[in-house]
Amino acid sequence: MQKNIWLLVFLLFSFSGRLTAQDSKKKRPIIQERIINADFGQAAGKLNTMFKECVGAGRANEGLRADWQQQLAYVKKECGFRYIRMHGLLTDDMAVYTEDNKGNPQYNYMYVDVLFDFLHSIGIKPFVELGFMPGRLASGNTTIFWWRGNVTPPKDYEKWAGLVKNLTEHFTERYGADEVKTWYFEVWNEPNLSPGFWTGTQEDYFKLYKYAAQAVKSVNKAYRVGGPGTAGAAWEPEMIEYCHKNNVPIDFISTHAYGVGQGFLDEYGQGGTVLDKNPMSVSKEVLQSRKEIAESAMPNLELHYTEWSSSYTPADAIHDSYHSAAYVLQKLKQVGNAANSMSYWVFTDIFEEPGPRYTPFHGGFGMLNTQGINKPVFYSYQFLNRLGDIELVNKDQASWLCKDSSGNLQALVWDYTYTLPDSTNNQQYYNRDLPSKPKGKLKINIANVPDGNYALEMYKVGYRDNDAYSTYLSIGKPSQLSKQQVEQIKRQNDGSPFSKEIITIKDGHAFSKALDLRENDVFFLNMIKL
């Protein structure tokens, strides 16, 4: 009996203790703390700006539109991109090539000149993609996209080479050899996706490349040419081996990567792409590409990822979501120095591979929507462009800390959290209102900041912070936006700082700032020395 009483007391106390512990946890949740420590005086070196070397656009003919040109000038100014790459330079809607009734080639560059003159006027250089095949030069009728880019090999490789040579000569005459030496010429787009972008074999592509590369180099040996522009980092060792063994000129390897683990090229977003769970998605491919080049017979080739994004579908809601802002920064940080450029695909939703789109937010690739509304990912690139040119020593894996020659200090910090539930695809998930969960406290400490007064500006991107899509949902997700609604969404997501203050650093005290951090938040702190 006594034993039973003591057992009952023990069980009561144990049960009471568990309740108290659980209740305590409910009342006092554990607050995570992420601390970033750095020293103003400890520089890691010059900031690698490969992230703004190049950006993508849909096709050349879209570049003749006034709104496209206005948006590109804006993105160039705010994000600092040096090059732009696009499809369709040689496609029939650019009126580049035809033949007379005797089969003699006829060249015309009026449309190309309008486009390239505009690029030159705003200080952005072309990353020239040579494709697709002009109809009169094509060996077949197979096309891709609403605008019908012909993806067949040339009927005559000598005429193909003649077109490339004549075009390169035209560029040289119009812009000067010194300028064209700074460009890149990339032969074709994703020839490993057959019959999608190329109806020939790998051998046929190598032949196409050989004729094009030799044609470019025949104009000026210093001009840079490369490929294979494949999807999924394919054909890289084979490309290098072919060029090395056959003495075919090549200056760089180019390829593409997207962060989806399931799906296919789906113009209308009905296939159900799924964001890859692998924390090194995209970046692992870039690192592997660099390794393949380093181990090849041509280890000094440049590496350009001429397309990349979270998803290769132009109807994927993740492109509109605030999640993309942190995703892009995470991948670029992981890539490090492996690539010479990472060209985000693309800068604008003025993009007509599946034809004109009918809604203002449809999961388009762009950093801006069709009406020029900044998406969250735009601000990631704007913040990157505002970093100083000297990077500080920093062990944190999701931030850049920088300074410049004027003594200004910048901190770009983010959280990347994969939140996509199992058995759910991007189109079902990222098109919802998705409140972010708390991740605890973020503390930034920077020692040995020079004494003085600083203007501290703090910017944020995240759920309902410079998050145009959430604003769009809050006004009822209209299929068309009025002029007033466009202005409202732009005004509420204009990238203004959420905090501005004057701070004083003196007596050797460190700069310190604590912030509440949520899933997939991005913070940019700019300290301007007064």
C-alpha positions as CSV (number, residue, x, y, z in Angstrom):
1,M,0.0,0.0,0.0
2,Q,2.8,2.4,1.0
3,K,4.7,1.5,-2.2
4,N,1.5,2.3,-4.3
5,I,1.1,5.7,-2.6
6,W,4.7,6.7,-3.3
7,L,4.3,5.5,-6.9
8,L,1.2,7.7,-7.2
9,V,3.0,10.7,-5.8
10,F,6.0,10.2,-8.2
11,L,3.7,10.0,-11.2
12,L,1.8,13.2,-10.2
13,F,5.1,15.1,-9.7
14,S,6.4,13.8,-13.0
15,F,3.3,14.7,-14.9
16,S,3.2,18.1,-13.2
17,G,6.8,18.6,-14.2
18,R,6.1,17.9,-17.8
19,L,3.2,20.3,-17.8
20,T,5.4,23.0,-16.3
21,A,8.1,22.4,-18.8
22,Q,5.7,22.5,-21.7
23,D,3.9,25.5,-20.3
24,S,7.2,27.2,-19.9
25,K,8.2,26.6,-23.5
26,K,4.9,28.1,-24.6
27,K,5.4,31.2,-22.5
28,R,9.1,31.6,-23.2
29,P,9.9,30.4,-26.7
30,I,13.6,29.9,-27.4
31,I,14.8,32.9,-29.4
32,Q,17.4,32.0,-32.0
33,E,20.2,34.5,-32.4
34,R,22.4,34.9,-35.5
35,I,25.4,37.0,-34.9
36,I,27.7,38.4,-37.6
37,N,31.0,39.8,-36.5
38,A,33.5,41.7,-38.7
39,D,36.2,44.2,-38.5
40,F,36.3,47.3,-40.6
41,G,40.0,47.1,-40.9
42,Q,40.2,43.5,-42.1
43,A,39.6,43.4,-45.8
44,A,39.2,40.1,-47.7
45,G,40.0,41.8,-51.0
46,K,38.2,43.3,-54.0
47,L,34.6,42.4,-54.2
48,N,33.9,39.9,-57.1
49,T,31.1,41.5,-59.1
50,M,30.4,38.5,-61.4
51,F,26.7,38.8,-60.3
52,K,26.2,42.0,-62.5
53,E,28.3,41.0,-65.5
54,C,25.3,40.0,-67.6
55,V,21.5,39.7,-67.6
56,G,19.1,38.0,-69.9
57,A,16.3,39.2,-72.1
58,G,13.7,37.2,-74.2
59,R,14.4,37.9,-77.8
60,A,16.0,40.6,-79.9
61,N,12.8,41.8,-81.6
62,E,11.3,42.7,-78.2
63,G,14.2,45.1,-77.7
64,L,12.7,47.3,-80.4
65,R,9.8,48.1,-78.1
66,A,9.8,51.5,-76.2
67,D,8.7,49.9,-72.9
68,W,11.4,47.2,-73.1
69,Q,14.1,49.9,-73.7
70,Q,12.8,52.1,-70.8
71,Q,12.9,49.1,-68.4
72,L,16.4,48.1,-69.5
73,A,17.7,51.6,-69.0
74,Y,16.2,51.6,-65.5
75,V,17.6,48.2,-64.6
76,K,21.0,49.1,-66.0
77,K,21.1,52.3,-63.9
78,E,20.0,50.6,-60.7
79,C,21.6,47.2,-61.0
80,G,24.7,48.0,-63.0
81,F,24.6,45.1,-65.5
82,R,27.5,45.3,-68.1
83,Y,26.2,42.8,-70.7
84,I,22.8,41.6,-72.0
85,R,22.1,38.3,-73.8
86,M,19.0,37.4,-75.7
87,H,17.6,34.9,-78.3
88,G,16.5,35.5,-81.8
89,L,19.1,37.9,-83.2
90,L,19.1,36.0,-86.5
91,T,15.4,35.0,-86.5
92,D,13.2,36.2,-89.4
93,D,11.5,38.9,-87.3
94,M,14.9,40.7,-87.3
95,A,15.1,40.6,-91.1
96,V,18.8,39.8,-91.1
97,Y,19.0,37.3,-94.0
98,T,17.3,36.4,-97.2
99,E,18.4,35.3,-100.7
100,D,17.8,36.6,-104.1
101,N,16.1,34.5,-106.8
102,K,19.5,33.0,-107.7
103,G,20.2,31.9,-104.1
104,N,22.7,34.6,-103.3
105,P,22.8,35.8,-99.7
106,Q,21.3,39.2,-98.9
107,Y,22.1,40.8,-95.6
108,N,20.2,43.5,-93.7
109,Y,21.0,44.9,-90.3
110,M,18.6,47.8,-89.9
111,Y,16.7,46.2,-87.0
112,V,19.9,45.0,-85.4
113,D,21.4,48.5,-85.6
114,V,18.4,50.0,-83.9
115,L,18.7,47.6,-81.0
116,F,22.5,47.6,-80.7
117,D,22.7,51.4,-81.0
118,F,20.3,51.6,-78.1
119,L,22.4,49.2,-76.0
120,H,25.4,51.3,-76.8
121,S,23.6,54.5,-75.8
122,I,22.9,53.3,-72.2
123,G,26.4,51.7,-71.7
124,I,25.4,48.0,-71.9
125,K,27.3,45.6,-74.1
126,P,25.8,42.7,-76.1
127,F,26.6,39.1,-75.2
128,V,25.9,38.1,-78.8
129,E,24.0,34.8,-79.1
130,L,24.2,33.6,-82.7
131,G,20.8,32.1,-83.4
132,F,18.3,31.0,-84.4
133,M,18.4,30.0,-88.1
134,P,17.0,32.4,-90.7
135,G,14.3,30.7,-92.6
136,R,16.0,31.0,-96.0
137,L,19.2,29.5,-94.6
138,A,17.4,26.7,-92.7
139,S,17.4,23.0,-93.6
140,G,14.0,22.4,-92.2
141,N,10.8,24.0,-90.8
142,T,11.0,23.0,-87.1
143,T,10.5,26.0,-84.8
144,I,10.2,26.8,-81.2
145,F,8.1,29.4,-79.3
146,W,5.3,31.6,-80.3
147,W,7.6,33.7,-82.4
148,R,8.9,30.6,-84.3
149,G,12.6,30.5,-83.9
150,N,13.9,28.0,-86.5
151,V,16.0,25.4,-84.7
152,T,17.3,23.4,-87.7
153,P,20.9,23.2,-89.0
154,P,21.8,25.4,-91.9
155,K,21.2,24.0,-95.4
156,D,24.7,25.3,-96.3
157,Y,27.4,25.7,-93.7
158,E,29.4,28.0,-95.9
159,K,26.5,30.4,-96.1
160,W,26.1,30.1,-92.4
161,A,29.7,31.1,-92.0
162,G,29.3,33.9,-94.5
163,L,26.4,35.3,-92.5
164,V,28.4,35.2,-89.2
165,K,31.4,36.8,-90.9
166,N,29.4,39.5,-92.6
167,L,27.6,40.4,-89.3
168,T,30.9,40.5,-87.4
169,E,32.4,42.8,-90.0
170,H,29.3,45.0,-89.8
171,F,29.7,45.3,-86.0
172,T,33.4,46.1,-86.5
173,E,32.6,48.9,-89.0
174,R,29.8,50.4,-86.9
175,Y,31.3,50.2,-83.4
176,G,35.0,49.7,-83.9
177,A,37.3,46.7,-83.3
178,D,38.3,48.0,-79.8
179,E,34.7,47.9,-78.7
180,V,33.8,44.5,-80.3
181,K,36.9,43.0,-78.6
182,T,35.0,43.5,-75.3
183,W,32.0,41.6,-76.5
184,Y,31.3,37.9,-76.4
185,F,29.9,35.7,-79.3
186,E,28.0,32.6,-78.1
187,V,27.0,30.0,-80.7
188,W,23.4,28.9,-80.4
189,N,21.2,28.1,-77.4
190,E,20.7,24.8,-75.6
191,P,21.6,22.5,-78.5
192,N,21.5,19.5,-76.2
193,L,17.7,19.9,-75.9
194,S,16.7,18.1,-79.1
195,P,14.4,18.6,-80.9
196,G,13.5,21.6,-78.7
197,F,16.3,24.0,-79.5
198,W,18.2,22.0,-82.1
199,T,17.1,19.2,-84.4
200,G,20.7,18.1,-85.2
201,T,23.1,15.9,-83.3
202,Q,26.0,16.9,-81.0
203,E,28.3,16.4,-84.0
204,D,26.1,18.7,-86.0
205,Y,26.3,21.3,-83.3
206,F,30.1,21.1,-83.2
207,K,30.2,21.6,-86.9
208,L,27.9,24.7,-86.6
209,Y,30.2,26.0,-83.9
210,K,33.3,25.4,-85.9
211,Y,32.1,27.4,-88.9
212,A,30.8,30.2,-86.7
213,A,33.9,30.5,-84.5
214,Q,36.2,30.5,-87.4
215,A,34.1,33.1,-89.1
216,V,34.2,35.4,-86.0
217,K,38.0,34.9,-85.7
218,S,38.6,35.6,-89.4
219,V,37.5,39.2,-88.8
220,N,39.6,39.7,-85.7
221,K,41.5,37.0,-83.8
222,A,41.0,39.0,-80.5
223,Y,37.2,38.6,-80.7
224,R,35.9,36.2,-78.1
225,V,33.7,33.2,-79.1
226,G,32.4,30.2,-77.1
227,G,29.7,27.8,-76.4
228,P,28.0,25.3,-76.2
229,G,25.2,27.3,-74.3
230,T,23.7,24.0,-73.1
231,A,21.0,23.3,-70.6
232,G,22.0,21.7,-67.3
233,A,25.8,22.1,-67.7
234,A,25.9,19.4,-70.5
235,W,28.5,18.8,-73.2
236,E,31.3,20.8,-71.4
237,P,34.1,18.2,-71.5
238,E,33.1,17.1,-75.0
239,M,33.1,20.7,-76.2
240,I,36.6,21.4,-74.9
241,E,37.9,18.1,-76.2
242,Y,36.5,18.7,-79.6
243,C,38.0,22.2,-79.9
244,H,41.3,21.1,-78.5
245,K,41.7,18.1,-80.8
246,N,40.5,19.9,-83.9
247,N,42.2,23.3,-83.3
248,V,38.9,25.1,-83.2
249,P,39.0,28.4,-81.4
250,I,37.2,28.8,-78.1
251,D,37.5,31.4,-75.4
252,F,34.8,30.5,-72.9
253,I,32.4,27.7,-71.9
254,S,28.8,28.7,-71.5
255,T,25.9,26.7,-70.1
256,H,22.7,27.1,-68.0
257,A,21.2,25.9,-64.7
258,Y,17.8,26.3,-63.0
259,G,16.8,25.4,-59.5
260,V,14.0,22.9,-60.2
261,G,14.1,19.3,-59.2
262,Q,11.1,18.2,-61.2
263,G,9.4,19.4,-64.4
264,F,10.3,20.4,-67.9
265,L,10.3,23.5,-70.2
266,D,6.6,24.4,-69.8
267,E,5.5,27.6,-71.5
268,Y,2.2,27.8,-69.8
269,G,3.0,26.6,-66.2
270,Q,0.8,23.6,-66.3
271,G,3.5,20.9,-65.8
272,G,4.1,21.5,-62.1
273,T,7.7,22.5,-61.6
274,V,9.1,21.9,-58.1
275,L,11.9,23.8,-56.5
276,D,14.9,21.6,-55.8
277,K,15.4,20.8,-52.1
278,N,19.1,20.3,-52.5
279,P,20.7,23.3,-50.6
280,M,23.4,23.4,-53.3
281,S,21.0,23.4,-56.3
282,V,22.4,25.5,-59.2
283,S,25.6,26.3,-57.4
284,K,26.8,22.7,-57.4
285,E,26.5,22.7,-61.2
286,V,28.5,25.9,-61.4
287,L,31.2,24.4,-59.2
288,Q,31.2,21.2,-61.2
289,S,31.6,23.2,-64.4
290,R,34.6,25.0,-63.1
291,K,36.1,21.7,-62.0
292,E,35.6,20.2,-65.5
293,I,37.3,23.1,-67.1
294,A,40.2,23.0,-64.6
295,E,40.8,19.3,-65.3
296,S,40.6,19.7,-69.1
297,A,43.2,20.4,-71.7
298,M,42.2,24.1,-71.7
299,P,42.0,24.9,-67.9
300,N,42.1,28.7,-68.4
301,L,38.8,29.1,-70.3
302,E,36.3,31.5,-68.8
303,L,33.0,30.1,-67.5
304,H,29.8,32.0,-68.2
305,Y,26.4,30.8,-67.0
306,T,24.4,32.6,-69.6
307,E,21.0,31.7,-68.1
308,W,20.1,30.8,-64.5
309,S,17.1,31.3,-62.2
310,S,15.0,29.5,-59.6
311,S,12.9,27.9,-62.4
312,Y,13.0,27.5,-66.2
313,T,9.3,28.0,-66.7
314,P,8.0,31.4,-67.7
315,A,4.8,30.7,-65.7
316,D,6.1,29.9,-62.3
317,A,4.9,31.8,-59.3
318,I,8.2,31.6,-57.5
319,H,9.5,34.3,-59.9
320,D,7.0,36.8,-58.5
321,S,7.5,35.7,-54.9
322,Y,9.6,37.3,-52.2
323,H,11.3,34.0,-51.7
324,S,13.2,34.6,-54.9
325,A,15.1,37.6,-53.5
326,A,16.8,35.5,-50.8
327,Y,17.2,32.5,-53.2
328,V,19.2,34.5,-55.7
329,L,21.5,35.9,-53.1
330,Q,22.0,32.4,-51.6
331,K,23.0,30.9,-54.9
332,L,25.3,33.7,-55.9
333,K,27.1,33.6,-52.5
334,Q,27.6,29.8,-52.9
335,V,29.0,30.1,-56.4
336,G,31.8,32.3,-55.1
337,N,34.6,32.8,-57.7
338,A,33.7,29.8,-59.8
339,A,32.0,31.7,-62.7
340,N,33.0,34.7,-64.6
341,S,29.3,35.7,-65.0
342,M,25.9,34.5,-63.8
343,S,23.3,35.9,-66.2
344,Y,19.9,36.1,-64.5
345,W,17.1,35.0,-66.8
346,V,15.5,37.7,-67.4
347,F,15.3,41.4,-66.6
348,T,11.6,41.9,-67.7
349,D,8.3,40.1,-68.2
350,I,8.1,41.7,-71.6
351,F,8.9,38.2,-72.8
352,E,6.9,36.3,-75.4
353,E,8.1,32.8,-75.8
354,P,4.6,31.5,-75.1
355,G,3.1,34.6,-76.7
356,P,1.8,37.8,-75.1
357,R,0.7,37.3,-71.5
358,Y,-2.7,38.4,-70.3
359,T,-2.2,39.1,-66.6
360,P,0.1,41.5,-64.8
361,F,1.6,38.8,-62.5
362,H,1.8,35.3,-64.2
363,G,5.1,33.9,-62.8
364,G,7.1,35.5,-65.6
365,F,10.9,35.3,-65.5
366,G,11.4,39.1,-65.2
367,M,12.9,41.2,-62.4
368,L,10.2,43.7,-63.4
369,N,6.7,42.8,-64.5
370,T,5.2,44.0,-67.8
371,Q,4.2,47.4,-66.4
372,G,7.6,48.0,-64.9
373,I,6.7,47.1,-61.3
374,N,9.8,46.0,-59.3
375,K,9.6,42.4,-58.1
376,P,11.5,41.4,-54.9
377,V,14.4,39.9,-56.9
378,F,15.0,43.2,-58.5
379,Y,16.0,44.6,-55.1
380,S,18.5,41.8,-54.6
381,Y,20.4,43.0,-57.6
382,Q,20.0,46.6,-56.7
383,F,21.4,46.0,-53.2
384,L,24.3,44.0,-54.7
385,N,25.1,46.9,-57.0
386,R,25.2,49.2,-54.0
387,L,27.9,47.2,-52.2
388,G,31.4,48.9,-51.9
389,D,34.3,47.5,-53.9
390,I,36.2,46.1,-50.9
391,E,34.8,43.0,-49.1
392,L,35.4,42.5,-45.4
393,V,36.5,39.2,-43.9
394,N,33.2,37.6,-42.9
395,K,32.6,34.0,-41.8
396,D,28.8,34.3,-42.2
397,Q,27.6,32.3,-45.2
398,A,24.5,34.4,-46.0
399,S,25.8,38.0,-46.2
400,W,28.3,40.4,-47.8
401,L,29.9,43.1,-45.7
402,C,31.8,45.8,-47.7
403,K,33.3,49.2,-47.6
404,D,34.4,51.7,-50.2
405,S,37.2,54.3,-50.6
406,S,35.0,57.0,-49.0
407,G,34.7,55.2,-45.7
408,N,31.1,54.1,-46.3
409,L,30.0,50.7,-45.0
410,Q,27.4,48.3,-46.4
411,A,25.9,45.1,-45.1
412,L,23.7,42.8,-47.3
413,V,22.3,40.0,-45.1
414,W,19.5,37.5,-45.8
415,D,17.8,34.3,-44.5
416,Y,17.1,31.6,-47.1
417,T,14.6,29.0,-45.9
418,Y,13.1,26.3,-48.1
419,T,9.4,26.3,-47.3
420,L,7.8,24.3,-50.2
421,P,5.7,21.5,-48.7
422,D,6.2,18.0,-50.0
423,S,3.9,16.9,-52.9
424,T,3.2,20.6,-53.7
425,N,4.5,22.2,-56.9
426,N,5.6,25.8,-57.4
427,Q,2.5,26.9,-59.2
428,Q,0.2,25.7,-56.4
429,Y,2.3,27.2,-53.6
430,Y,4.1,30.4,-54.5
431,N,1.0,32.1,-55.9
432,R,-0.6,32.3,-52.4
433,D,-0.3,34.8,-49.6
434,L,2.6,33.2,-47.7
435,P,3.3,34.9,-44.3
436,S,6.9,34.3,-43.2
437,K,7.7,32.8,-39.8
438,P,10.1,34.4,-37.3
439,K,13.7,33.2,-37.3
440,G,14.9,35.1,-34.2
441,K,17.3,38.0,-33.8
442,L,19.9,39.1,-36.2
443,K,22.9,41.0,-34.8
444,I,25.5,42.7,-36.9
445,N,28.7,43.9,-35.1
446,I,31.5,45.6,-36.9
447,A,34.5,46.6,-34.9
448,N,37.0,49.4,-35.6
449,V,34.7,51.6,-37.7
450,P,36.4,55.0,-37.9
451,D,35.1,57.6,-35.5
452,G,32.6,60.0,-37.0
453,N,29.0,60.7,-37.9
454,Y,27.2,58.4,-40.3
455,A,23.8,58.4,-42.0
456,L,22.4,54.9,-41.6
457,E,19.8,53.8,-44.1
458,M,18.2,50.4,-43.7
459,Y,16.2,48.6,-46.5
460,K,14.3,45.4,-46.4
461,V,12.7,42.8,-48.8
462,G,10.5,40.1,-47.5
463,Y,6.9,39.2,-46.9
464,R,4.9,42.5,-47.5
465,D,8.1,44.5,-47.6
466,N,8.9,45.5,-51.2
467,D,6.8,42.5,-52.1
468,A,4.6,43.6,-55.0
469,Y,2.9,40.3,-55.5
470,S,1.5,40.4,-51.9
471,T,0.2,43.9,-52.6
472,Y,-1.4,42.6,-55.9
473,L,-3.1,39.8,-53.9
474,S,-4.4,42.3,-51.3
475,I,-6.2,44.3,-54.0
476,G,-8.0,41.2,-55.2
477,K,-5.6,39.9,-57.9
478,P,-7.3,41.7,-60.8
479,S,-6.7,40.3,-64.2
480,Q,-6.0,43.8,-65.4
481,L,-4.4,46.7,-63.5
482,S,-5.7,50.2,-63.9
483,K,-3.2,53.1,-64.1
484,Q,-4.0,53.9,-60.5
485,Q,-3.4,50.4,-59.3
486,V,-0.1,50.2,-61.0
487,E,0.9,53.4,-59.3
488,Q,-0.3,52.1,-56.0
489,I,1.7,48.9,-56.2
490,K,4.8,50.8,-57.3
491,R,4.4,53.3,-54.5
492,Q,3.9,50.7,-51.8
493,N,7.0,48.7,-53.0
494,D,9.3,51.5,-54.1
495,G,12.4,50.3,-52.3
496,S,12.5,53.2,-49.8
497,P,14.5,52.7,-46.6
498,F,12.3,51.5,-43.7
499,S,14.6,53.4,-41.3
500,K,16.9,56.4,-41.5
501,E,19.0,57.8,-38.7
502,I,22.2,59.6,-37.9
503,I,24.6,57.6,-35.7
504,T,27.9,58.6,-34.1
505,I,30.8,56.2,-33.7
506,K,33.4,57.3,-31.2
507,D,36.0,56.1,-28.7
508,G,36.6,52.9,-30.7
509,H,33.1,51.5,-30.1
510,A,31.9,48.9,-32.6
511,F,28.9,49.5,-34.8
512,S,26.1,47.2,-33.7
513,K,22.6,46.7,-34.9
514,A,19.9,44.1,-33.9
515,L,17.0,43.2,-36.2
516,D,14.1,40.9,-36.1
517,L,14.6,38.2,-38.8
518,R,11.9,36.2,-40.6
519,E,12.1,33.5,-43.1
520,N,13.6,34.7,-46.5
521,D,14.0,38.3,-45.3
522,V,16.7,40.4,-47.0
523,F,18.3,43.4,-45.3
524,F,20.6,46.0,-46.8
525,L,22.3,48.5,-44.4
526,N,24.1,51.5,-45.9
527,M,26.3,53.6,-43.6
528,I,27.3,56.8,-45.3
529,K,30.1,58.8,-43.7
530,L,29.2,62.4,-43.2
